[in-house]
Amino acid sequence: MENTISKPPDFETWASRHESVLADFPGKRILVLFSGGKDSSLSLHHMSRAGKEFGFECEVRAGAFPAHRYTGEEKTRIESYWSKKGINIVWHSLGDSDDIIASAPNPCAVCQELRRKMLQALLAESVKDWARLVVVVSYSLWDIVSYSLERILDIYSSDGQAGNPLENKRFLTTAQRFYPVLTMKEGYTIFRPLITYNTPEIVGLVEQLCIPILSIPCRFRHFRPKKILEGYYQTMGLNFSYREVFQFARKGLDLPASSHFTGMDKERYFLDIF
């Protein structure tokens, strides 16, 4: 762990690191899950540039929820930028108001479940050849650092008796996000292009490239522990190493091997884990 910011994940460095993965994408359906936030915006930037270099196109889908963040003006502003780069964003409305989550004990959990169901419906309706599917999802290194802390607290708040991690749904959901690439048994691929990068690195490049992102903060963000933890990392000027975080999770938190996830049936993976 350091307290200095490393070089931002510029496209050339990123593409070189993931060259073997990107070279396998031509001829496949590249489904980029987009939110309009900093992580997914930089992912889309890199993926769209990679598409031109490696020979593939990106299909961009966005779950426009919570509704208060995705006003018509916001969507138009973001669409305008990406359309000039040849990218068409398909917005999926998950509700005209936020009433369904406003009264929930954990609004974020309900929101995430709505997004998961949207993806399940999309895949069920449109995927004919699973071996051609690539799902691109945006998580950062700060996300998995927060998942590690969550697991530590889970263990010690249970007097060290947190149970079998392979039977803990929340742990499995977060654990599979530690892997940049998962090639599943039905042939489809899960790709997390920014998982090795710290949030300040991502923010720095988004600002440098002048990529527009959502400007309306989520009013429910304080329900997410990782958002609170990110504030701490930022205040302390922390910068993490993916390699060190991964090794710690594997040795100290019983992180399952990638094969535990790649061997799952697609029905279980997208219903319970993704």
Kinemage of the C-alpha trace (Angstrom):
@kinemage 1
@onewidth
@group {chain A} dominant
@subgroup {mainchain}
@vectorlist {calphas} color= white
{ca met a 1} P 0.000 0.000 0.000
{ca glu a 2} L 1.302 3.425 -0.959
{ca asn a 3} L 0.221 7.012 -0.503
{ca thr a 4} L 1.189 8.252 -3.952
{ca ile a 5} L -0.815 8.059 -7.161
{ca ser a 6} L 0.691 5.897 -9.885
{ca lys a 7} L 0.444 6.523 -13.607
{ca pro a 8} L -3.176 6.661 -14.820
{ca pro a 9} L -4.411 3.647 -16.815
{ca asp a 10} L -3.824 5.242 -20.245
{ca phe a 11} L -5.120 3.292 -23.212
{ca glu a 12} L -1.765 2.141 -24.554
{ca thr a 13} L -0.636 0.686 -21.224
{ca trp a 14} L -4.020 -0.890 -20.604
{ca ala a 15} L -4.286 -2.402 -24.099
{ca ser a 16} L -0.796 -3.859 -23.846
{ca arg a 17} L -1.647 -5.479 -20.516
{ca his a 18} L -4.845 -7.028 -21.888
{ca glu a 19} L -3.690 -7.736 -25.438
{ca ser a 20} L -4.188 -11.502 -25.255
{ca val a 21} L -7.752 -11.023 -23.990
{ca leu a 22} L -8.708 -8.322 -26.499
{ca ala a 23} L -7.275 -10.284 -29.418
{ca asp a 24} L -9.874 -12.994 -28.760
{ca phe a 25} L -12.859 -10.610 -29.053
{ca pro a 26} L -13.309 -10.197 -32.848
{ca gly a 27} L -16.416 -12.066 -33.981
{ca lys a 28} L -17.915 -12.039 -30.504
{ca arg a 29} L -20.781 -10.087 -28.959
{ca ile a 30} L -19.158 -7.557 -26.626
{ca leu a 31} L -21.818 -6.483 -24.126
{ca val a 32} L -20.607 -3.459 -22.160
{ca leu a 33} L -22.645 -2.711 -19.031
{ca phe a 34} L -22.708 1.062 -18.639
{ca ser a 35} L -23.872 3.307 -15.798
{ca gly a 36} L -22.554 6.717 -16.807
{ca gly a 37} L -20.223 6.762 -13.800
{ca lys a 38} L -16.452 7.169 -13.854
{ca asp a 39} L -15.563 3.464 -13.961
{ca ser a 40} L -17.910 2.382 -16.734
{ca ser a 41} L -17.151 5.540 -18.736
{ca leu a 42} L -13.425 4.841 -18.779
{ca ser a 43} L -14.099 1.175 -19.526
{ca leu a 44} L -16.235 2.176 -22.503
{ca his a 45} L -13.554 4.584 -23.725
{ca his a 46} L -10.893 1.889 -23.616
{ca met a 47} L -13.149 -0.815 -25.056
{ca ser a 48} L -14.303 1.368 -27.956
{ca arg a 49} L -10.709 2.243 -28.858
{ca ala a 50} L -9.689 -1.384 -28.531
{ca gly a 51} L -12.543 -2.334 -30.834
{ca lys a 52} L -11.069 -0.195 -33.591
{ca glu a 53} L -7.608 -1.672 -33.115
{ca phe a 54} L -8.557 -5.317 -32.620
{ca gly a 55} L -11.649 -5.450 -34.823
{ca phe a 56} L -14.791 -5.741 -32.693
{ca glu a 57} L -17.817 -3.610 -31.827
{ca cys a 58} L -19.301 -2.808 -28.427
{ca glu a 59} L -22.974 -3.172 -27.573
{ca val a 60} L -23.672 -0.751 -24.729
{ca arg a 61} L -26.538 -1.299 -22.280
{ca ala a 62} L -27.379 0.948 -19.342
{ca gly a 63} L -29.819 0.439 -16.481
{ca ala a 64} L -31.183 3.953 -15.906
{ca phe a 65} L -31.843 3.714 -12.189
{ca pro a 66} L -32.244 5.266 -9.621
{ca ala a 67} L -34.502 7.498 -11.683
{ca his a 68} L -33.436 10.764 -10.019
{ca arg a 69} L -29.915 10.397 -11.454
{ca tyr a 70} L -30.949 9.668 -15.030
{ca thr a 71} L -32.880 12.733 -16.110
{ca gly a 72} L -33.538 13.326 -19.788
{ca glu a 73} L -30.967 16.112 -19.779
{ca glu a 74} L -28.303 13.889 -18.225
{ca lys a 75} L -28.863 11.059 -20.671
{ca thr a 76} L -28.854 13.431 -23.641
{ca arg a 77} L -25.589 15.035 -22.510
{ca ile a 78} L -23.869 11.671 -22.162
{ca glu a 79} L -25.401 10.242 -25.355
{ca ser a 80} L -24.221 13.263 -27.336
{ca tyr a 81} L -20.604 12.657 -26.372
{ca trp a 82} L -20.604 8.950 -27.158
{ca ser a 83} L -22.626 9.186 -30.366
{ca lys a 84} L -19.904 11.397 -31.836
{ca lys a 85} L -17.544 8.480 -31.248
{ca gly a 86} L -19.862 6.042 -32.983
{ca ile a 87} L -21.214 4.531 -29.760
{ca asn a 88} L -24.949 3.990 -29.291
{ca ile a 89} L -26.162 3.645 -25.702
{ca val a 90} L -29.345 1.659 -25.092
{ca trp a 91} L -30.976 2.876 -21.882
{ca his a 92} L -33.177 0.435 -19.973
{ca ser a 93} L -35.748 2.131 -17.745
{ca leu a 94} L -36.149 0.270 -14.456
{ca gly a 95} L -38.817 2.594 -13.080
{ca asp a 96} L -40.118 6.143 -13.452
{ca ser a 97} L -39.666 6.902 -9.752
{ca asp a 98} L -37.499 5.752 -6.868
{ca asp a 99} L -40.426 4.801 -4.628
{ca ile a 100} L -39.575 1.106 -4.767
{ca ile a 101} L -36.185 1.681 -3.153
{ca ala a 102} L -36.843 4.811 -1.081
{ca ser a 103} L -38.769 2.841 1.542
{ca ala a 104} L -36.468 -0.193 1.517
{ca pro a 105} L -34.161 -0.847 4.505
{ca asn a 106} L -31.286 -1.204 2.034
{ca pro a 107} L -32.061 0.773 -1.138
{ca cys a 108} L -28.779 -0.226 -2.776
{ca ala a 109} L -29.530 -3.940 -2.485
{ca val a 110} L -32.916 -3.443 -4.158
{ca cys a 111} L -31.356 -1.311 -6.904
{ca gln a 112} L -28.700 -3.934 -7.585
{ca glu a 113} L -31.336 -6.648 -7.729
{ca leu a 114} L -33.322 -4.651 -10.305
{ca arg a 115} L -30.205 -4.294 -12.446
{ca arg a 116} L -29.462 -7.998 -12.104
{ca lys a 117} L -32.970 -8.909 -13.244
{ca met a 118} L -32.634 -6.533 -16.204
{ca leu a 119} L -29.464 -8.320 -17.285
{ca gln a 120} L -31.015 -11.756 -16.788
{ca ala a 121} L -33.971 -10.802 -18.982
{ca leu a 122} L -31.707 -9.317 -21.648
{ca leu a 123} L -29.523 -12.412 -21.793
{ca ala a 124} L -32.481 -14.802 -21.815
{ca glu a 125} L -34.102 -12.931 -24.702
{ca ser a 126} L -31.086 -12.217 -26.869
{ca val a 127} L -28.273 -14.739 -26.383
{ca lys a 128} L -28.315 -17.511 -28.963
{ca asp a 129} L -24.663 -18.541 -28.808
{ca trp a 130} L -23.193 -18.293 -25.319
{ca ala a 131} L -19.687 -19.052 -26.557
{ca arg a 132} L -19.711 -15.725 -28.449
{ca leu a 133} L -20.741 -13.611 -25.451
{ca val a 134} L -18.403 -11.283 -23.560
{ca val a 135} L -19.850 -9.289 -20.640
{ca val a 136} L -17.775 -6.242 -19.719
{ca val a 137} L -18.418 -4.981 -16.200
{ca ser a 138} L -16.655 -2.142 -14.416
{ca tyr a 139} L -15.176 -2.569 -10.964
{ca ser a 140} L -12.052 -0.905 -9.591
{ca leu a 141} L -9.283 -1.944 -7.233
{ca trp a 142} L -10.887 0.151 -4.509
{ca asp a 143} L -14.000 -1.999 -4.842
{ca ile a 144} L -12.163 -5.222 -4.055
{ca val a 145} L -10.204 -3.571 -1.226
{ca ser a 146} L -13.557 -2.702 0.333
{ca tyr a 147} L -14.794 -6.261 -0.210
{ca ser a 148} L -11.696 -7.513 1.633
{ca leu a 149} L -12.436 -5.272 4.605
{ca glu a 150} L -16.063 -6.388 4.537
{ca arg a 151} L -14.950 -10.008 4.779
{ca ile a 152} L -12.589 -9.252 7.679
{ca leu a 153} L -15.386 -7.536 9.595
{ca asp a 154} L -17.711 -10.443 8.836
{ca ile a 155} L -15.216 -12.899 10.301
{ca tyr a 156} L -14.413 -10.982 13.461
{ca ser a 157} L -17.940 -9.809 14.174
{ca ser a 158} L -18.836 -13.511 14.246
{ca asp a 159} L -16.127 -14.361 16.796
{ca gly a 160} L -14.127 -15.944 14.029
{ca gln a 161} L -17.031 -18.250 13.146
{ca ala a 162} L -18.175 -16.738 9.858
{ca gly a 163} L -18.919 -20.167 8.454
{ca asn a 164} L -17.899 -21.852 5.239
{ca pro a 165} L -17.043 -19.063 2.775
{ca leu a 166} L -18.201 -21.222 -0.131
{ca glu a 167} L -21.702 -21.211 1.375
{ca asn a 168} L -21.760 -17.438 1.888
{ca lys a 169} L -23.601 -15.881 -1.061
{ca arg a 170} L -22.386 -12.343 -0.401
{ca phe a 171} L -18.774 -13.494 -0.153
{ca leu a 172} L -19.023 -15.461 -3.402
{ca thr a 173} L -20.589 -12.476 -5.161
{ca thr a 174} L -17.728 -10.198 -4.165
{ca ala a 175} L -14.981 -12.834 -4.443
{ca gln a 176} L -15.546 -13.510 -8.142
{ca arg a 177} L -14.957 -9.806 -8.839
{ca phe a 178} L -11.290 -10.183 -7.880
{ca tyr a 179} L -10.648 -11.894 -11.223
{ca pro a 180} L -10.097 -9.641 -14.279
{ca val a 181} L -11.170 -12.415 -16.652
{ca leu a 182} L -13.382 -15.456 -16.150
{ca thr a 183} L -13.964 -17.847 -19.036
{ca met a 184} L -17.035 -19.828 -18.080
{ca lys a 185} L -17.806 -23.442 -18.909
{ca glu a 186} L -20.507 -22.515 -21.459
{ca gly a 187} L -17.850 -20.507 -23.300
{ca tyr a 188} L -18.844 -16.943 -22.417
{ca thr a 189} L -16.408 -14.494 -20.834
{ca ile a 190} L -16.667 -12.018 -17.964
{ca phe a 191} L -14.166 -9.167 -18.376
{ca arg a 192} L -13.373 -6.522 -15.743
{ca pro a 193} L -11.052 -4.102 -17.545
{ca leu a 194} L -10.294 -1.732 -14.642
{ca ile a 195} L -10.032 -4.091 -11.664
{ca thr a 196} L -6.288 -3.457 -11.219
{ca tyr a 197} L -6.616 0.339 -11.027
{ca asn a 198} L -7.157 2.664 -8.071
{ca thr a 199} L -10.092 5.063 -8.208
{ca pro a 200} L -7.945 8.256 -8.277
{ca glu a 201} L -6.128 6.858 -11.323
{ca ile a 202} L -9.452 6.322 -13.062
{ca val a 203} L -10.813 9.737 -12.081
{ca gly a 204} L -7.614 11.415 -13.251
{ca leu a 205} L -7.834 9.930 -16.730
{ca val a 206} L -11.585 10.559 -17.056
{ca glu a 207} L -10.925 14.227 -16.294
{ca gln a 208} L -7.919 14.346 -18.618
{ca leu a 209} L -9.990 12.913 -21.473
{ca cys a 210} L -12.953 15.201 -20.645
{ca ile a 211} L -15.382 12.272 -20.613
{ca pro a 212} L -18.801 13.381 -19.304
{ca ile a 213} L -20.190 11.360 -16.411
{ca leu a 214} L -23.376 11.567 -14.370
{ca ser a 215} L -23.415 14.824 -12.428
{ca ile a 216} L -26.283 14.009 -10.043
{ca pro a 217} L -25.075 12.134 -6.924
{ca cys a 218} L -27.138 9.183 -5.788
{ca arg a 219} L -29.125 10.208 -2.726
{ca phe a 220} L -28.862 6.640 -1.430
{ca arg a 221} L -25.068 6.345 -1.722
{ca his a 222} L -24.529 6.526 2.044
{ca phe a 223} L -26.171 3.107 2.368
{ca arg a 224} L -23.173 1.560 0.591
{ca pro a 225} L -20.283 0.773 2.969
{ca lys a 226} L -17.767 0.844 0.127
{ca lys a 227} L -18.649 4.476 -0.619
{ca ile a 228} L -17.908 5.384 2.995
{ca leu a 229} L -14.627 3.462 2.850
{ca glu a 230} L -13.662 5.173 -0.404
{ca gly a 231} L -13.943 8.498 1.379
{ca tyr a 232} L -11.426 7.230 3.919
{ca tyr a 233} L -9.000 5.990 1.244
{ca gln a 234} L -9.222 9.349 -0.497
{ca thr a 235} L -8.683 11.364 2.678
{ca met a 236} L -5.648 9.264 3.565
{ca gly a 237} L -4.253 9.394 0.035
{ca leu a 238} L -4.085 5.599 -0.191
{ca asn a 239} L -3.040 3.754 -3.330
{ca phe a 240} L -3.189 -0.048 -3.456
{ca ser a 241} L -1.440 -2.802 -5.386
{ca tyr a 242} L -3.723 -5.322 -7.101
{ca arg a 243} L -1.130 -8.060 -6.710
{ca glu a 244} L -0.817 -7.499 -2.953
{ca val a 245} L -4.565 -7.228 -2.392
{ca phe a 246} L -5.186 -10.399 -4.399
{ca gln a 247} L -2.509 -12.368 -2.538
{ca phe a 248} L -3.883 -11.200 0.801
{ca ala a 249} L -7.416 -12.227 -0.150
{ca arg a 250} L -6.253 -15.610 -1.374
{ca lys a 251} L -4.169 -16.423 1.698
{ca gly a 252} L -6.032 -14.609 4.449
{ca leu a 253} L -9.657 -14.536 3.324
{ca asp a 254} L -10.037 -17.933 1.636
{ca leu a 255} L -10.611 -16.417 -1.803
{ca pro a 256} L -11.856 -19.301 -3.984
{ca ala a 257} L -9.891 -20.263 -7.077
{ca ser a 258} L -11.270 -18.963 -10.365
{ca ser a 259} L -12.316 -22.520 -11.236
{ca his a 260} L -14.939 -22.374 -8.489
{ca phe a 261} L -16.769 -19.760 -10.567
{ca thr a 262} L -15.931 -20.829 -14.110
{ca gly a 263} L -17.448 -24.250 -13.433
{ca met a 264} L -20.847 -22.826 -12.483
{ca asp a 265} L -23.892 -23.228 -14.708
{ca lys a 266} L -24.877 -19.917 -16.275
{ca glu a 267} L -28.274 -20.051 -14.564
{ca arg a 268} L -26.716 -20.137 -11.109
{ca tyr a 269} L -23.991 -17.641 -11.937
{ca phe a 270} L -26.263 -14.895 -13.254
{ca leu a 271} L -29.060 -15.582 -10.755
{ca asp a 272} L -27.030 -15.831 -7.552
{ca ile a 273} L -23.450 -14.683 -8.081
{ca phe a 274} L -22.997 -12.056 -10.792
